[in-house]
Amino acid sequence: MPEGDAVYRTAARLRGALDGRVLTRSDFRVPRHATADLSGRAVITTLSRGKHLLTRVEGELTVHTHLRMEGSWQVMPAGRRTAPGDRVRLVLANAQWQAVGVRLGMVDLVRTADEARLVGHLGPDLLGPDWDPEEAVRRLRAVPDRTIGEALLDQRNLAGIGTIYRTETLFLRGIWPWRKVGEIEDLNGLVSLAQRLLEANKGHAGTVTTGDRRPANQTWVYGRAGRPCRRCGTRISRGEMGAQPQERLILWCDGCQPP
C-alpha cells in the first residue's frame, strides 16, 4: 500500500494537472456515483491527508479517493487512451490533461463540509500542516497495552505510516516491534524520526532511509529478510503483525532490536 510520502506526491501531480482548470469530463465508474457529472466545474485543489486524497471542486464538492493496495492515479494528456475499462474507477479531465484513477480502493463524492466524515478520525498527518508530535504521542500513550508495531500502523494515532516506515523507524530506534507502547519512554523521539523520514522522501520516488540511493542500499531492513543486518550481521527476521485478516508484514533485526 502506498505510504504517506507517495500519496503526498500523487496529490502534487493531481494539482499540477487539475488545479484551476475547468473539468470537461468526469466519469465515475462506481455504482454509488455513476450518474454524477462534474463537467463545467473548476478544480480548486487536491490535498493529501495521510493515505487519503481530497480533490475539491467548485460548488463545495470533494472527490475523496484512497489507493489501498493496488490503486494509482495516472496523469496523461487529454484524449490519450486509458487502461482497460474494468480497471478504471474514475476519470477527471480538462482541455489539457486527464487524471485516471486505476484500481482505486475508495471513491466518494461528498460535500466539502462533510470531509471530516471520511478523514476526521485520522491522527496528525506526518506530512500535513496539522502535524503535531505532541498530539501523536498523546494518542499513542492512550493505548499502552498495544504493541508499538500495531499502534504505528493505526492511522487514528498518526496518519501516513505504512509497513516500510514502521519497519525502518523501529529499527533505527532499536525497538522490538512487539514491545508494548507503555514500555517505551521516548515516544517523542520515535514519532519525530518517523516524520523526518517521510519528510526526507516526499520529493522523490522510492524510500531511502540509509542515505544511499543505490537500489540495493536504500533501506536498513525492509526488503532484506534472511540477509545480514547492515549494522551487526544478524540475519533479518520476517513475520506478520495484527489480527486476521489484517496481518501486515514486519521485518526486524534480533541483534539491533532485542525483545
C-alpha positions in Angstrom: 0.0 0.0 0.0 1.4 3.4 -0.9 2.5 5.3 2.2 2.1 8.9 3.2 5.0 10.3 1.1 3.8 8.5 -2.1 0.3 9.9 -1.6 1.7 13.3 -1.0 3.5 13.1 -4.4 0.3 11.9 -6.0 -1.6 14.9 -4.7 1.1 17.2 -6.1 0.8 15.5 -9.6 -3.0 16.0 -9.5 -2.6 19.6 -8.5 -0.3 20.2 -11.5 -2.8 18.8 -13.9 -6.2 19.8 -12.5 -5.9 22.9 -10.2 -7.7 26.0 -11.6 -8.8 24.2 -14.7 -12.4 23.5 -15.7 -13.4 19.9 -16.0 -14.6 18.9 -19.4 -15.3 15.3 -18.3 -15.9 13.3 -15.1 -16.5 9.6 -15.3 -17.3 7.9 -12.0 -17.2 4.1 -12.6 -18.6 3.2 -9.2 -22.3 2.4 -8.7 -22.9 4.9 -6.0 -21.8 7.9 -8.1 -22.3 6.5 -11.7 -24.7 9.4 -12.6 -22.5 12.2 -11.1 -21.2 14.8 -13.5 -18.7 17.5 -12.5 -18.2 18.9 -16.1 -18.1 22.7 -16.1 -16.8 23.0 -12.6 -13.2 24.1 -11.9 -11.0 22.1 -9.6 -9.8 24.1 -6.7 -7.1 21.8 -5.4 -6.1 18.3 -4.3 -4.8 17.7 -0.8 -3.3 14.5 0.8 -4.5 13.6 4.3 -2.4 10.6 5.5 -3.1 8.0 2.8 -6.3 9.7 1.6 -6.7 12.2 -1.3 -9.2 15.1 -1.3 -9.9 16.8 -4.6 -12.0 19.9 -4.0 -14.2 21.2 -6.8 -16.3 24.3 -7.4 -19.8 24.0 -5.8 -18.4 22.9 -2.4 -17.9 19.3 -3.5 -15.0 17.0 -2.7 -13.9 13.8 -4.5 -12.3 11.5 -2.0 -10.1 8.7 -3.1 -7.9 6.1 -1.4 -5.3 4.0 -3.3 -5.5 0.9 -0.9 -3.1 -1.8 -2.1 -3.2 -1.6 -5.9 -4.6 1.8 -6.8 -2.9 4.7 -8.6 -3.6 8.0 -10.3 -2.2 8.3 -13.8 -1.9 11.8 -15.3 -1.7 12.0 -19.1 -2.6 14.4 -22.0 -6.3 14.7 -22.6 -7.7 12.2 -25.1 -5.0 9.6 -24.7 -6.2 6.0 -24.4 -6.5 4.9 -20.8 -6.2 1.5 -19.1 -8.7 -1.3 -19.8 -12.2 -0.2 -18.6 -12.5 -2.8 -15.8 -9.6 -1.2 -14.0 -10.5 2.4 -14.3 -12.6 3.7 -11.4 -12.6 7.5 -12.1 -11.6 9.9 -14.8 -11.3 13.7 -14.2 -10.3 15.6 -17.4 -9.9 19.1 -18.7 -8.9 20.5 -22.0 -5.2 19.7 -21.4 -4.9 16.8 -19.0 -6.8 13.8 -17.8 -6.3 12.1 -14.4 -7.2 8.5 -14.5 -7.8 6.6 -11.2 -6.9 3.0 -11.7 -8.0 0.3 -9.2 -8.8 2.8 -6.5 -9.8 1.3 -3.2 -12.2 4.1 -2.4 -14.1 6.6 -4.4 -16.6 9.1 -2.8 -18.2 12.3 -3.7 -19.3 14.4 -0.8 -19.9 18.0 0.2 -16.7 19.7 1.2 -18.2 20.5 4.6 -18.6 16.7 5.1 -14.9 15.8 4.6 -14.5 15.1 8.3 -16.9 12.2 7.9 -14.3 10.4 5.8 -11.0 11.6 7.3 -11.9 13.2 10.6 -10.9 10.0 12.5 -7.2 10.3 11.4 -4.4 11.3 13.7 -1.9 14.1 12.9 -0.6 13.8 9.3 3.1 13.4 9.3 3.4 15.5 6.1 0.4 17.8 6.7 0.0 21.3 8.1 -1.7 19.8 11.1 1.4 17.7 12.1 1.5 17.8 15.9 4.1 15.4 17.5 2.7 16.0 21.0 -0.8 15.0 19.8 0.6 11.9 18.1 2.4 10.9 21.3 -0.8 11.6 23.4 -2.7 9.2 21.1 -0.1 6.5 21.4 0.0 6.8 25.2 -3.7 6.3 25.2 -3.1 2.6 24.0 -0.3 1.5 26.4 -1.1 -2.2 26.0 -0.9 -2.3 22.2 2.3 -3.4 20.5 4.2 -0.4 19.1 4.2 -2.1 15.7 0.4 -2.2 15.6 0.0 1.2 17.1 2.2 2.9 14.5 0.1 1.5 11.6 -3.2 2.6 13.2 -4.0 5.8 11.3 -6.0 7.1 14.2 -2.8 7.6 16.1 -0.7 9.3 13.3 -1.5 9.3 9.6 0.8 8.3 6.8 3.0 5.4 8.2 2.9 2.1 6.4 4.8 -1.2 6.6 8.1 0.3 5.2 8.3 3.3 7.5 7.2 1.3 10.5 9.9 -1.3 9.9 12.7 1.3 9.3 11.7 3.6 12.2 11.6 0.8 14.7 15.0 -0.5 13.5 16.6 2.9 13.7 15.3 3.4 17.3 16.3 -0.1 18.3 12.8 -1.1 19.3 11.4 -4.7 19.1 8.1 -4.4 17.1 6.2 -6.4 19.8 7.2 -4.1 22.7 4.2 -2.5 24.4 3.6 1.2 23.8 3.5 1.8 27.6 7.1 0.4 27.9 8.6 2.9 25.5 9.9 6.0 27.2 10.9 8.2 24.3 7.8 8.2 22.1 8.6 11.8 21.1 11.9 10.7 19.5 10.1 7.8 17.8 7.4 9.9 16.1 9.8 12.7 15.3 12.1 10.2 13.5 9.1 8.8 11.5 8.2 12.3 10.4 11.7 13.2 9.4 11.9 10.0 7.3 8.7 10.8 5.4 9.7 14.4 5.0 13.1 13.4 3.5 11.4 11.2 0.9 8.3 13.2 -0.1 10.1 14.9 -3.0 11.3 11.8 -4.9 10.1 8.3 -5.8 11.4 5.4 -3.7 12.1 5.1 0.0 15.6 5.9 1.2 16.3 5.6 4.9 20.1 4.8 4.8 21.1 7.9 2.9 22.3 5.7 0.0 20.1 6.0 -3.1 21.5 3.0 -4.9 18.7 0.4 -5.3 20.2 -2.3 -3.2 21.2 0.0 -0.4 18.2 2.2 0.2 16.8 0.6 3.4 18.2 -0.9 6.6 15.9 -4.0 7.0 12.8 -3.6 4.8 13.0 -6.0 1.8 16.1 -7.7 3.3 14.5 -10.7 5.1 17.1 -13.5 5.6 20.0 -11.2 4.7 22.6 -10.0 7.2 21.9 -6.8 9.1 23.9 -3.8 7.8 24.9 -2.9 11.3 25.5 -6.2 13.3 25.4 -9.0 10.7 22.4 -10.8 12.4 20.0 -12.4 9.9 17.0 -10.1 9.3 13.8 -11.8 10.5 10.4 -11.6 8.8 6.9 -12.0 10.3 3.4 -10.7 10.4 1.6 -8.5 12.9 -2.0 -7.8 13.6 -5.2 -9.8 13.9 -6.6 -11.8 11.0 -7.4 -10.8 8.3 -5.4 -7.6 8.8 -1.9 -9.1 9.3 0.8 -6.9 7.9 4.4 -7.6 7.0 7.1 -6.8 9.6 10.9 -7.2 9.5 13.4 -6.7 12.3 16.9 -7.5 13.5 17.1 -9.5 16.7 20.6 -8.1 17.3 19.7 -4.4 17.0 16.1 -4.8 18.2 16.2 -7.3 21.1 12.9 -8.3 22.8 
